[in-house]
């Protein structure tokens, strides 16, 4: 019986020694091996592996309730890591690549119900090129264009059946120049110009594709109107 007890104590001790170690540094003071950080109130904040100060493999970040907030996979994707992010309720929120802390390449987004809602492209952390927004059935709701993180270029929005709802252009993050708005039947509703995001000059309003009224704006405020 004594020998059996000593055997179990030795086995128990071996299991204790085999427990993984966390948050260690290499000889040069760099994080090395498995690291885990906790929230002040308890629970794991993130867990991942470093190789002499560099993130490798998979890092998992958590919400305070223990559900995953984000998973970063280093060495995967076009950048340093490929990230998958989640809403608080557990549904997929976003996917895309990072270089350091900057977004790069294609990013996709989902709402809290799990519907695919947007697609963007990044270069060195700045939006570049077209951005697409979608209705819940994945038809296009809006298309805008970015230049180095700034809205700049053609803009269009659509009804759920794909019919054009409006079109115009952005310049330096504001609507600029001629814009047209349409009704669900495809007929024009109104047409006019924007200046720095505000209606400017004469706008024409239509009914059954015929002009019925014109309104003059200055810096977005109506100044006069005339029936046609």
Secondary structure by P-SEA (a helix, b strand, c coil): caaaaaaaaaaaaaaaaacccccccccccccccbbbbbcccccccccccccccccccbbbbbcccccccbbbbcccccccbbbbbbcccccccccccccccccccccccccccccccccccccccccccbbbbbcccccccbbbbbcccccccbbbbbcccccccccccccccccccbbbbbcccccccccccccccccccbbbbbccccccbbbbbccccccccccc
